[in-house]
Amino acid sequence: MPVRMLLIRALSGDWHEADSASDGAAVLERLGAAGPFDVLLTDIQMPTMDGIALALAAARDYPGLKTYL
């Protein structure tokens, strides 16, 4: 969690908004509920759904979303 909070602080700024979630399933829920998002930055290892499965699901459901593992 400390790394996630550090990234949120670093990415939040003048023209950027950042959001975080604790696992891949929560990310998919947020993408649908709070979008649109421009970029998805994810870790490979996460609880519930790993980053690769998340990236594949995001590419399928949100084809314009840039995803970085």
Steps between C-alpha positions, in 0.01 A plus 500: 500500500780755561610476134142547381460813714836635378388456139167670568681800650750513213236473228248736654576855413417804297319332212479139614263299715598159632303222664605170654358161587630213709439219247422436135130433550459835676678669209252358250212625715651850514569509128131443436366726774740792518642518146602601253867452576791569264764267648504186714819431694496157662725258683543144375433342841180605673231322700178373337612570140861538387621784282513296181137386534405859586681635193326247275157579646562875475613467136185304422258732683677836448694480172616863512654469846880496509619231742848470651614203707 
